[in-house]
Amino acid sequence: MARPPKTATPVPVANAELDAMLAQALGKTPAVAVPDDEPETAAPEPVDLAEQHCGFVAIVGKPNVGKSTLLNALVGQKISITSRKAQTTRHRITGYRTEGANQFVFVDTPGFQTRHGNALNRSLNKTVLGAVADVDLILFVVEAGHFNLADAKVLDLLPENVPVILLANKFDLVHRRGDLAPWLRSMQERRNFAEFVPMSAKASKDIQRLFAICAKYLPQQPWMHDPEELTDRSERFMAAEMVREKLFRLTGDELPYTSTVVIDKFEEEGQLKRIAATIVVEREGHKGMVIGEGGEKLKRIGTEARQELEKIWNCKVFLELWVKVRSGWADDDARVRSFGYE
């Protein structure tokens, strides 16, 4: 399907309009009303093609600002893994959400890497650049009240002809919210942002408010996906990601970020899925960290991954895990591609 022309660059915001944006962002004027308890409604009526809006919304930012948490909240189900370890997201993950006449195609991206220049990081950064090249709207995610060199490097990558919303995440952690106004003014000097949206990705009211804001930037065109679809990623991909999430969460900072997971077998037998996966590390010492004393760490990784997959898929899962050493894989372009990185 041919893409419509991108939205023109927003007109610079006047001081009075900026003051109004700041006031709304800080909760001093009403934003979008979201009822506390929405009554149950019947199944929605089909939306006429002439009323449908659909567009791509990229979620970008440095590592660990909450991009994957935001994507999961927007889609309404976990499709992108999360952990405190940098580089948890390594792929372009697309999630869909249909609200009324609007279909949002959200694109989650890896955090842009500036510290390491290996083959894996080059692949991740290529994914980020590809994601922002052809979208209708960009959500630039930062931590509310903070902006550093890593944030600035991501901001410099964003195209000038696409509207960018400054999404100040973790707003609930800001103790003196009045202090946010000077920060928002300084951010507006860095780029002509279309809008400011201070919020928490974990707050359902903030998510509903964000839908209403993003809807204004969707072009009028037929939906691209079935309203019941949630993502373009396969169950095989989700299995590998879930194991990797538990791997990172249970090994903490001890295990280097270059560890990955490869699915060796994925078979379905009625309501049972049989999965065999290999955790790939770079050194023998890392292998011991993953396995743990008496194999307890590896067993816990497998158990927690299996339980979460069963919850998502609503079926039984049999999961086998192995650990192998592949020295230097993250700096080998061919091996990086063989492990599924673009």
N, C-alpha and C positions, 0 to 999 in steps of 0.2 A: 504494500500500500504506500502510495506517495505521501511523504511527510509535508505538512503545510509549512509556509515560511515561518521562521522564528519570530517571536515577539520582539518588537523594536526595543532598543535600550531605553530605560526609563528616563524621564525628564528630571533634571536635578531638583532636589527637594528644597523648597523655600523654608526659611527659618520658622515661620508660623506653622507650616505643615509638619516640620520636624518636631516642633514642640507638641503638636497634637499626637504624633506618633509615639513620642516619649511618654506622654500622659497615658495613652491607651496601653502601651506596653507595661507601664508600672501599675496598671490597675486603677487609675484615677478617673477613667471614663469607661462606659460599657464597651465591651468588644462584641463578641458573638455570643448570644444567649444560648446556654446549654442547660436544659432542665435536669434537676437532680435525679428524678426517676421518670424515665420515659415509659409511657404506657405500651403494653404489648399491642402490636398492630398486625393486620393480616398481611399476607404475602404481597409485596409491591406489584403494582400493575406494570406491564411491559412499557418500556420507554420508547417513544417514537424516535425513529432515526434522525429526524430533523432536530430533535432536542438533545441528542447525545453529544457529550464532550469527552475527549480522551487526550491524554498527553503524558509525556515523559518528565519525571521529576527526579533529578540526581541528588543524592545525599553525599556530601563531601566534607572533608575535614581531616585534621591530623589524627594520628592514632589515639584511641582511648578517650574520645569525647562523647561517646554514646550513640554512634551512628547505627550500629546493629540493633541496639535496644530500641531506638526510634523506629527502624524499619519493622521490627516485629510488632510494635504497638500499632503502627499504621496499617499493617496487613491484618492484624487480629490473631495471628498465630506465629509461633516461633519458626522462622525459616532461615535465620542468620544467627550463628553462634556468638556467644559473648564470653569474655573473661577479662581479667585485669591485665593480662599480658599483652604487650603491644604486638601488632600484626596478627591478631586473631582472625580478622577477615582477610582472606587472600584472593577472593574471586569477586567478579562482578555478579552480584545476586539481585535478581529482579523479582519484585513482589507486586501483586495486583490487589487493588481494592476498588469496588464499585459502590458508590454512595449516590442514591437517587439517579440523576441523569449523568453523573460524572464518573468516569473510570480513570483512576490514577495508576500509572505504571511507575512505581518507585524503583530506583536503581541505587543499591547500596554499593559502596566502593571501599577498597582497602584504604587505610590511612596512608597518606603520601609519605614516602620514606626519604629521609635526608642524611641519615647517619651511615648507612652501609651501601656499598656500590656493587654488591654481588649480583649474580644472575637472577636470584629470586626477587630481590628488591627492584631490579630493572623491570622484571615482568609485572610486579605489583604497580609500579608507577605508570607503566604503559596502560594498564587497565584503568587507572584513574583518569588519565588523559583521554582515553577512548570514550569513557562514560560521559564526560562533560561536553564532548564535541558536538552532539546532536540531540539536545534536549530542549524542552520548553520552559523549564524552570530549574533553578539550582537552590538547594537548601544548604547553605554554608554553616556547618555546625561548629560552634565554639563553646567553651565553658563560660557561663555568664560572669562578666566582670574580669575576664582574663584574655590576654592576647599576647602571644610571644612570636619568636622568629619562625617556629614551625608552622604556626597559623598563617603568618604572613606569606610563607613560601607557597602554601596551598592557595591562598587568595590570589597570588600573582598568576596562577595557572588558569584562572577562570576566564572564559571568553567575555568580551565586552558587550556582545550583542544578545546575551541571554540574561533575563532578569534574575537577580540573586537576592534571596531572602536571608538576612542574618538571623540564624536560629541560635539564641543564647540558651543552651541547655543547662540543666541542673540549677535552674532559677530558684528552686526550693531551698538550695543550700546558701543562698545569699542572705546574710543576716540583716544588713542595713540596705534595704532596697532603694532608698533615695540616693545612695552613692552610685547607683547604676547609671543615672542620667548623664554624668560627665563621661563615663565610659562609652555610652551609646553615641554621644556627640563625637567623641574621638574616632569611633568606628566609622561614622558617616563621612568623616574627612578622608578615610582610607579608600572608600569606594562609595559610589552612589547606589546604595542598597535600595531595592524596591520597597522592602518593609523590614521592620524589626519584630521578632517574635521571641521574647523571653518566655521560657516554658520548662516543664519537666517532662521528659519522654515517658515517665512512669505515671503521669496523671492523665486519666481518661478525659477529663474536661479539656485539658490542653490539646490533646490529640484531636478531639472533635473541632476545636477552634482552628487548628491547623488545616484540617480538611477544608473548612469554609474559606480560609485565606488562599490556599493553593488552587481551589476551584476557579478562581478568577483568571488564572493564567492558562487554563486548558483550552486548546483550540476546539472549535465545533467540528466534530467528525465522528464517524461510527466507532464504537468500541472495538478494540483489537483482540479482546479475550473474552471467553465465557465468564459471566459474572461470578460463577462458583469457583473459578480457578484462583489459586493464591500465588503461584510462583512458576518460573520456567525451569527450576532445578528438579532433577530426578530423585527418587527415593535412594538410589545408590549413592548419589552425591551427599544427600542428607545424612546417610549412615556414616560416611567418612568424616563429615563435619562434626557430628555429635561425638564420635570417639575423640576427635582432636580437641574439642571443647573440654571434655572431661580430663584428657591428658594434661592440658595446660592448667586447668583449675586445681588438679590434685598434685602436680609437681611444682607449682609456684614458679619462682624465679630461678630455681636450680637448673631447670632444663632449658637449653637454648631455644630461641624462637624458630630455628630452622627445622625442628622435628615436624614430620608430616604423617599422613595416614593414606594408605592405598587399599582399595577394596579388591580382594582376590576372588571372592565368590559372592554372588547375590542370587538366591533362588527362592521361589515362592511355592509353597505347598498348601493350598487352601488359605486358612487363616494363620499360617506360620510362615515367617520369613527366616531363611537360613543365611547368615552372613559370616564370611571369613575376611579378616582385615589384618594388614601388617602396619605396625607403627615403625616408621623409618627414622633412625637417629644417625648422627655423624660420628660418634665415638663409642668405644666399648664401655667407657665409664657412664655414658648417658643411658646405655641399655640397662645397666644395673639400677639407675634411678627409676626407670619406668617399671621394671619388674618388681623391685622392692624386696624386702626380706621375706623369703619363703613364697615369693610370687604374690604377696598380698596387695601391693600397689596396682599391679596389672589386673588382678581380679576385681578390685574396686572400680578401676576405670571401666572395665567391661560391664560390670553390674549397673553402674550409674548410666552409662550410655544405653544399655539395653532397656532399662526402665523408662528412660525418657522417650526412646523410639517407640516403645509399646504404647505410651501415652499419646504420642502424636498420631500414630497410625491406627490405634485401637485394634491391635492384634498381637499375637505372641511372636517373640523374636528370639532366635537362638544365635548368639554372637560368640565367635571364636577370635581371639587376638594373638598375634605373634609380634615379636620385636626383632628387627634386623638393622645391622649397621651398614650404612652406605656413605663412606667417608667423602666429604667435599661435594655432596650432591647439590647443595644450594648455590654453588659457584660454577655449576656445569650447565650451560644453556640447554643441551640436549636432554639431560636427565630432568631438569626442571620441567621441560615440556612433556616428557614421558610421564611425569607425576601429575599431569593435568593442569598445569599452569599455562596461561596463554602467552 
